[in-house]
Amino acid sequence: MVERMEHLLRLASRNPRAPRSALYGELLRSETYILTVDDPLGEGETRCVTRTDASFPVWADKDPEWGGVWVPCFPARDRVREFVTGRGLKAPKGKEFLWMGHMPGQVFALLRGIRRFAGLKLCLDLDTFVEISWPEVRDLSEGRAPAEAPVLHELPLGRLAIPAGARLSFGRLKPWNEEKDPVLLTMPEAGKFRPEDTRRLVRLPLGEGRHAWTPCRHLLQIVRRLRTLGVEGSERFVESLLAAQLAFEMYGEAEALCEWMGARGQEAYAWMGLAAIYGRTGRFEDCAQLCLRAVRRYPDERNFHVNGVKALLTLERREEAARRVEAALRLFPEDAVLTGLSRALSDRDARTPSKTA
């Protein structure tokens, strides 16, 4: 089984745009290993980790461009050792590198709770690897193979104004069912992208019923370049960047951006972004805690009240949710969403039989 996994990994690494259904299927049937940095184990000691928390010190690589983290994942224990040796990694004083093995399919749900998690990097050696982004990890964590590429998105911005004189390049993409002759648009001055990036594309309207496609990651580079050029509307660069990252399900990168904003005086906006990210990625405890802090500091921001109550309901903490929605309705008595949440709580309580001694 390991040999087949390694064979499929090599094929996917050599041809990043090729179908991956066989690789995904093998991933769901195979044991996987990740690298951690932890206290040395005693002789004969084993350690079981079933969920992420502060005691889960997984090794991850930070994306230098967008800030998300990618977790190396390996098909065999020997590959973990080779990775450490090949990279020349040194454990911090008093710690050591440990491999952590997982039964088929288990690792994917575990990794989703990691802060700034952008995806995993399935590694065979330093030059042979395949990136599996957050949406694909989500599908694998739910026991299903991700959809084949390309994954298509509509432009998440109101408009994208390319200034006259900006140098654009056009090319051709491999056709798919709905698109017989897809056009690739790039802005070379904005930054480079890899063949892997063409697995996720966004449609760019060109006017007169025409359109082209560009990799989602390259669109972020274009937005950044337009800001440098001082294009009208680019003063909302950060908001546009965050909107695009959320639309493309680049949640690790979006989380890094929100933390960056929060450290630079945009705390309320950053926290609203983080609350949305936590909710979309299933980190409801993080969402509930953040919104509790936020409603104390920014009580007039309705979204914190709504998202906090929704997170508590998902966590089945109904009494706390009822108190929070009641307090929120005193501030926003006409709010339809809060009223609906309050009514849903009341209806559910009415249907729940009372317990008697």
N, C-alpha and C positions, 0 to 999 in steps of 0.2 A: 504493500500500500504506500509506503514511504517513497519507493522508487517511482511509482506512478505520479504521485504528487510532485516530486521533483522534476519529472519529465514535463508535466503540464506547466509547471512554473517556468521552466526554461523557455518553452514555446511562447508563453504569454509575455515574457520579458523581451524576447526577440521581436515579437510582433504585437506591440501594445494595442493596436486597433482590432485585433482578431477576436472572434467570439470566445467567451470564457465560461460557457455553461458547464463544460467538463471540469474545469478547474474549481468552479464554485461547488459542484456536486461532490468532488473529492474533498474539498475543505470541510463540508458538512459531515463527512464520514471519517475524518482523520483526527488523530491527536495533534495538538499544536503546543508550541512552547514559546514563552516570552522571557525576557531578561529583567531581573529585578536587582535592586541594590539594597541589601538589608544586613541585619546583624548576622554574624557567622552562626551557622547551625551547629548544634552539639552532635556528637557522634550518634548516628542512628536516628536523629530527629527529623521529622517531617513537619511541614506547615501547610495547612489547608486554607485557601482564600476563596470565598464564594461570592463576595461582593466588594466593591471598591469603597475604601474609606482612608483615613489618614495613615493606616498601617499598611497600605498597598503601594510601596515605592517602586512603581514600574519604571523601567528605562524608556525614555522617549526622545526623539529628535525634534527640535523646533524648526519649523519652516522659517528661514531667514527673511523671506519676503512678506508673508502675511501673518506669521505668529502662531498658527495652529501647531499642534504636536502630532507626530506620526510615531506609532508604536511598532518597533520591529517585532515580527512574529515569524516563527521558524517551524519547518516540518519535522525536525529531528533535534535531539539534544546536542549532537556533535556540532550542528550548525550554530548553536548559541556560542559554544566555546570558540569556534572559528571566527565568529563575528567580533567577539571581545579581543581576540588576538590580532585579527586583521586591522581593526581600528586602533589598536594600541591603547585601549581604555584602561584607566586606573580607578579602582574603587576608592572612595573617600576613606580617611583614616578611621579604623574601627569597624568598617563595613566590608562586605565582599559581594561579588557578583554571584547570583544564584539563578538557575533556570527554574521556571515554574511550568509544569506540564498541565494540560487540560484535556479532558475527555472530548470526543467529537462534539463540536458546536458550542461548547461551554464558554470559550474565551470571548466570544463576540459581545454578549450581553455584559460581561464584566468590564470590558474596555470602554463601553459607551458612557460610563460614569466618570471617566477621567477628565479633569479640568483641561479645557482647550482642545479636546480630542478632535482631530481632523480626519483620522483614519489610521489604518494599519498598513505597514509595509511588509509584505510577505517576502522574506529574504532566503535566498539560497547561498549566496556569497556576496561580497561587496559590490560586484558588478552585475549580479543577477537578482532582480527583485521586481515585485509587482505591487503597485499602490492600490489599495482598496479603500475608497473614500467613505465618509460617514454614512451616506444613504445605503451603500452596499453592505456595510457592517450591520446596519439596522436590519436589513432584510435577512442576512445570515443569522443574526441573533434571534430572529423569529422563525428560523428553520426553513427558509425558502431561498432559492437562488435569485440573485438580482436580475433585473431585466438586462437584455443585451444592449450594448451601445449601438448607436449614439443615444444618449438621454437628451431630450430636447426641451428647451425653455423658451418662453417668450421674454422679450425685453422688459425687465422689471422697473425701468425708469420711465418717467413721463416722456422724455425726449433725450436724444443723444446728438448734440450739435457738433459736427466735425467741421472745423474751420477751413476756409478756402486755403489751398496751398499745403495742407497737411498731406504727407506722403502715405498713401495706402497701397497695399498689395492685394492682388486677387489670385485665387487659385481654384482648384477643383477638389472636392471631397468624394470619397467613395459613395455611390448612391445607396439609398435605403428605400423601403417600400413606398413611403409617401413623397419622396424627393428623388426624381430621376436624374437630375443634373445639378446637385447642390454646389453653390458658389461659396468659397472661403474668402473672408475679408480679414485682413490683419493690418495693424499699424506698427511697422517695424521699430519706429522710434519709441514706442510705448514699452517694449520689452519682448523677451523671447518666450516661447512656449515649447512644450515637448509633444511628440506624437501622442503620448498618453493623454494629454489634455483634450484631444479631439474626441474623446469618449463622452464629453459633456459639452453641448453646444447651445448657443443662444441665437435666436433669430434677430437680425438687424434690418428693419424696414429701410428701403432705399428710395421709396417714392414710386409713383406710377405703377403700383402693383408688384414691384420687384422687391426682392430681399436677398440677403446673404447671411452666412453663418460665421460665427467666431467662437473659439473656445471660451467657456465661462470664465476661466482664470485670466484669459487675455482681455476680456471685457473689463475686468478690474484694473488691469494695467492701462487700458485706454482711458478709463475714468480718471486715473491718477495723472496720466499725461495731459489730459484736457485741463486739469487744474493748473499744471505747470505752465500751460500756454495761456492761461487766463481767460478761457472761453466763458461766455455768459452762462451763468447758472452753476459754474464750477465752484462757487463759494460754498455751495452745499455739498462739497465733495465727500465729507465724512458720512453724511446722511445717505447719499447715493451709494456709497460703498457698502454701508451696512444693509441697505435695502436689497442690494444685489446679492450679498453673501447669504442673507436669509432666504431669498428666493431660490438660490442655487443649493440650499441645504449645506452650505459651508459653515457649519455651526462652530467648529473649533476656531476658525479664522474670525468669525463674527464675535465670539467670546473674547478673543484677544483684542479686537478693535474696541469693544465696549470697555474693557479694563483700561486700555490706553486712554480712552475719552474720560473715564472717571478720574484718572490721575491728573488730568489737565483741565479740571474745572467744569466738566460737563456731567456731573454725577447723576443728576436726575434722569437725563436722557440715556446715559450709560446703563443705569439700573433698569430702565424700561426695556432696553434691548436685552439685558441679561435675563430679565423675567420671561421675556418671550422665548429666548433660547432655552432656558431651563424647562419651560413648559413643553416646547416642541421636541426636546430630546429625552423627555421622561424623567427629568431630575426634579421631581415635584417637591421633595423635601428642601432642596436648595431654593426653589422658587418660593415656597411658603416662608422660609426664614428671611429671604431677601425682601419680600413684600411686607413682612412685619416691620422690619427696620425702615423700609421706605415710607410706609403710611405714618410713621411717627415723625419722620423728618420732612416729608412732603405730603401732608394730609389732603391737599387740594388736587393731587394727581389721581384722578379716578382709576386709571389703569392698574395702579398698585392694589387698590381695593379689590377690583374684579379678579385680577390674576391670582391674588392671594387666596381668595375664597375658592376659586376653581381648583387650585392646588390642594387645599385642605379637603375639598370634597373627594378628589381623586385618592387622597391618602386615607379616606374614610374617617376623618376627624370632624364629624358633623357638628358636635357641640361647639367646638372652636370656630368652625365655619359660620354657624348661626350667630355667634356673638360678633364676629367680624362683619357679617353682612348687615346686621342690625346697626352697628356703629356707622357703617358706610352709608346706609340709607338716611341717617340723620344729617349727613353732609350733602347727599345727593338724593333727595326724596323723590324726584321724578325720574330717576334713571331706570330705563326699561330693563337693562341687563341685570342690575342688582335686584330689582323687583322680581324678575323671573327666577333668580337664584334663591331668593328668600321664599318664594312660593314653592319652588321645587323641594327645598328643605322641609317646609311645613307639610307638603303632601306626603313626602317620604316618611316623616315622623308619624303622620296620621295612619299610614299603612303598616307601620311596625308595631306588632303586638307588644303591649307593656308586660314587663316581667313582675310576677308576684312571688312573695316568699312562700 
